[in-house]
Amino acid sequence: MRLFTTLSLAALLVGCAIPVQNSPAPARRMAFPEAEYLVLPKTGTATVRGQAFLTTKGGDVKAAAGKRVLLNPVTSYSLEWYERSYLPSRRIEEADPKLEAYIRTQIADGNGRFAFKNVPTGEYFITTTITWEVPTGYQGTVQVEGGLVAKRIKVNAGEEVEVVVTW
C-alpha cells in the first residue's frame, strides 16, 4: 500500500510539471541605416515634456521614477523595432551600438516626469520601462509587473509638446 501511494504521488507530480520551453531566437534586424541618421538635425527649438506611468489592475499609479526615458527619432530602423518588436511584444536582436549616438536620454523624476529641450522638428518614439514587484505568496517570491512603454509623437519647430506615455 505504501508503494502504491508513493507511485501515485510521483505520477501526480510528474503530470503537473510544466515543461520548460526554449524561447525562440530573437528576430533579425535590418542593417543600421547610418546615412539616414547622418542627415537628421542635431538641434532644434522645440521642447518635449511629459510623464510616464502605468495604472495597476487595482488602480494604483506606478511612475517611471528614476528610469531612463529615451527620445528616439523615427527612421526605418526605429520603425522596424516598433512594428516588429514593441507592438507584437516579440524579441528582436539588440540594436546596433551606433544608434546610441542619435538617441537623447533623460532620467524621469519621482513622478515619472521628464523634459527634452532643443528638440529638432520631426517624429520620435518616447520609450521607458515601468516595473514593480508583486508578491506571489509562495515562499517570499515576487513577480515583476509592467514593462516597456512607448509612444510616437510629432514635434514642430518652437513647439512645446506635452505627452503622456502609458499603455
N, C-alpha and C positions, 0 to 999 in steps of 0.2 A: 504494500500500500504506500509506503514511504517513497519507493522508487517511482511509482505511478504519479504521485504528487509532484515530485521533483521534475520528472519528464514533462508533465503538463505545464508546470510553471515555466520551464525553459522554452517550450513550444510557444507559449503565450508571449513571452518576452521577445522571441525572435520574430514573431508575427507583427509585433508593434514597432519593430525597428524601422527607422526611416533611412532609406538608402541615401548615401551622400552622392550627389550628382556633381560631375565636373562642370564648372561654369564654362560656357563657350568662350573661345578666344575672342578678344576684342576685334571689332570691325576695323579694317584698314582705313587709314585716312588718305586723302589726296596729298600730293606733294605740296609743300608750303609755297604759295604763290608770292614770292618776295617782291616781284615787280609791282604787284597790286598794292602791297603795303607801302612801298617806297614813295608812291605818289600821294599818299594821304597827308593832309596838312598836319603840322605838328602842334600848332597853337591856334586858338580862336578867341571869341568874345562871349561865348555862352557859359552859363552855369547850370549844372545839373545837381539838384538836391533831392533827397528822398529818405525813405525809411523802408527797411526790410524786416518783415516779421511773418510768422505763421500763427494760426489760431488752432489750438488743440481741439479734439472732439468735445472736451469738457468746457470749452470756451476760454481757456487761459491763453494769453498772448505770449509768444516766445519770440524775442527780438534777436537780431543778428549781432548782439552786443559783442564787441571785441573781434568780430570776424572781418576778414579781408573782403572788400567789395571791389569788383572788377568792372571797368568800363572798357569794353572790347569792341572795336569798330566792326560793323557788319561788312564782311567780304565773302567771297566764295568759300573761304576756309572756315570762317566762323559760322556761316550759314550751314555748311555741311555738318558741323558739330551740332548745331541747334536742331536741324531736321532729322539727322540720323542717330543722335545720341540723346539729347535732352528731351525732346518731345515724346519719343517712344520709350524712354528710360532704358536705353541699351548702352552697353560698353563700347567705347571706341578707343583706338590707340591714343597714347599720350600725345599731346600737342608738340609740335616742333619747338625746341627751345628758342628759336628766333622770334617766336610770337611774343615772348615776354617784353621785347623792346617796344611793342606797339600797344600794350595794354597799360592803362592807368589803374592805380590801386589806391584805395583809402581804407582806413580802419573805421568800422562803424562804432558810434558811441554807445553808451549803456542802454539807449532806447532804440538802437538799430539805425540811427540817423547817420547820413553821410553827405558829403558835398564834393563835387569836382568843379574846379574853376578853369577858365581859359580853354574851354572845350571847343574844338572846331565844328563847323557845320557838318552834319552827316547823320548816319544811323548807327546805333550802338546796341549791344547787349549789355545789360547790367546783370551781373551774377554774384551770388554769395551763397554760403551754406548756413543753414539754421538747424541746429540739432540740440536735442536734450535727451536725458536718460529717464526711463520709466522702469520702476521695479517690476520684475516678473513674478515675484512671490516665491521663487524657487531658490533656496539657499543663498539669498542676498544678491542674486544676479540681476543685471539690468539690461534693458533693450534700448537701443538708440532709435529715436524717432526723428522725423523731419527729413532734411536733405537739402539738395541743391535747388535754388530758385533762380529764375532768370526772367528778364523782361526786355523786349525790344522797344527802343524809343527812337524818336527823330528829334534832332536838335537844329535850330536855325540860329544864324548869327545874332549876337546880342540878347538872346532869349534866356529867360530863367525858367528852366523846366523843373517841375515838381513831380516826383514819381513815387509810387508805392510798389514795392517788389514783394509779391506774395503768391500763393497758389490761388 
